[in-house]
Every structure is written in C-alpha cells, then in structure tokens.
Amino acid sequence: MKKVIPLELIPDVGSEVLEVGGERFLQINEAMFSFYKRTKGELSPYFLALKERKVILGTRCTKCGVVRVPLFELYCPECDFEQMELTELPDTGVMNSTPPIVYFAHSLFQHQVPFGRGRVLLKGADTALPINIYTTKGILTPRVFKKGTEVKLVFRDERLGKPTDIFAVPLSELSEKQQKKKGLQESELDWTSPEEPSVPEPTPEGKKALERVLERLSELAGKVATSERAQKDLKEWRRSIQVKTAGGPFAILIDDQKLRIQSGTVEAPDFVMVCKDPDLFEDWMNFRESLTNAIIAEKLWISLNSEFITVFKLDRLPRSLRRTGK
C-alpha cells in the first residue's frame, strides 16, 4: 500500500542537541501523527450538507419542538429520547457571548490567526453553534465582536465536511445582496478594502520623532545583516510594508534575511501599517512594547489579517539581536 508520508520520513520520538552561535539548545521531537479514516456515521447528514449543499442542518424534537445545532444527537434528551427530525436553519444569527480572540495558536492553526472563537445563536435555534469568526475590515481586535453582534455564516470555497467549512463575519460588513444570499462563499467577500484609520497631517514634532525612529530602525536593519539568528527569523520571507504615522510615511522592506528601511512611500505594498505615534517603533526596539500587543491594544493597525505572521517575525528581531549581542 502506498503511504502518504513514507515511514522513513517520519522522525522517531527523541531529542537532540543543537549548537547555534556557541550556545547549546535542546530540541525535542514529539511525533504526533495519527493516520486513519473514520466515518461520521449517523451524523453524516450534517457534514454532507456543509460540503455538498452549503446548508446548516439542525434537529427538531417532534415532541417539545427544541431545535439543536450542530447536529450531535438524534434523540431528545429532554423527552425520554423522543426521535428528532432534521431541519434546515438560516445562516444568520447573533453572537451568544463576547468571543475571545486567538493571536497565538498551535502550529496547525498558525496560518489562520488572528481569529475569534465563539458561539452563534442562529435564528430559530435553541442552542448555539461553535464557530470561528473573522472580519473583512483589517485586523481582528476585541472590539469587532461582542455579545449580540449580528453575523452571517460563510462557507469555505473548498469544503471537506468539517466544522471549519464555515465561519462567521459581522452582518454589517456585507452588502444587502450578500446578506440575503444563501450559501455565501469566502471568495465572494471583499478582503482587500479594510477601513484604514486616518492619520493627521505631520507636525514638526512628529517629523522630528520619525527622523529619530528611522535612524534607529536603520541601525537595527544593519545589525540584522550580521546576525545569523535574526536572519533566520526572516529566511525565505519577502514583504513590502507601507507604514503611515503622524510624522510621515516610511517603508519596512523584507527580502529573504535582509531588512531595509526606506523613508517615504512605496508602490504596491503587500500591506499597510498605521500608527499615529512613530515612537511606538522606538518602544518596540527597546522592549517596552511588542508590535503584537500594540495591535491588540489598537495602537497599531494593519490592513490584512493574514499578515499577522509577518508581525510575529518582526517581533522576534529585537530579541534575536539581544541574544547575539548586537
């Protein structure tokens, strides 16, 4: 039988010692692989409806009328296990509570951060559906969702018949046509038009602060060029980042282990950062504030939710430089 991953490519559980920059580090391999197929059994109708028809199914008790979603049981526990019937539910509802936002996730979900994880009470349902939540208006912060926020369920373009085939976005971010459309897919949403915060015209004080920060950032970029650890943080990563501040614009340019700082604007950046106070980057370099925390606190805004991984890479740089004595 042909294996998806040949056995010789699956490392054994164990540990090894690595030496980097004259220091020894312990690396442990905890091989957590599980290869098997399993059936959804009697719950298959729910997952097939997600995968094939872009429909949310629940169950309605024929005796008490309670509607439960997701489909996790076929007999009502409140009515001596009276048999329930399948019923199609609408794809809109409200957040059942204020959801926590996940910024630091397991490696399997790292590419999805940040995302919220909450429960949506669909219209006509008596139980809430657990689901991931996103925004199309830039970075997801705690203020976007709260208890009672109206949302719409959106279907992934590629569906496997899993709970993650659907996610929720605020109803207010959608057009009237999208709000009414049944089976709305992620590719039909506009992920490229975030609501960028306004930045006041540069003041003399702001320009002076930016000039000082740019000098420090250029020094940091020079140190990256001589730090193996910092270069590893940026390995095989390329991004053009336009930064807008109250002191004026500048750009952070990442090109496979190289970091460059450029004053002014760049054409067609990969994404945009906005912060009113350029001294935020001074605080970042001096370990008083991470870019990640600045985003959570809404001191820093980025235009693409998916670029949070770039922020993680940037946040590693000051630490890597300190460890190498740069």
Secondary structure as UniProt FT lines:
FT   HELIX           7..9
FT   STRAND          14..20
FT   TURN            21..22
FT   STRAND          23..29
FT   HELIX           41..43
FT   HELIX           44..48
FT   HELIX           49..53
FT   STRAND          56..61
FT   TURN            62..64
FT   STRAND          67..68
FT   STRAND          75..76
FT   TURN            77..80
FT   STRAND          82..89
FT   STRAND          92..95
FT   STRAND          101..102
FT   HELIX           107..112
FT   STRAND          115..122
FT   TURN            123..124
FT   STRAND          129..133
FT   TURN            142..143
FT   TURN            147..148
FT   STRAND          150..155
FT   HELIX           163..165
FT   STRAND          166..170
FT   HELIX           171..173
FT   HELIX           176..180
FT   TURN            182..183
FT   HELIX           186..188
FT   HELIX           204..224
FT   TURN            225..226
FT   HELIX           228..233
FT   TURN            234..236
FT   STRAND          238..245
FT   TURN            246..247
FT   STRAND          248..255
FT   STRAND          259..263
FT   STRAND          271..274
FT   HELIX           279..285
FT   TURN            286..287
FT   HELIX           291..296
FT   TURN            297..298
FT   STRAND          301..302
FT   HELIX           305..307
FT   HELIX           308..323
FT   TURN            324..325
//
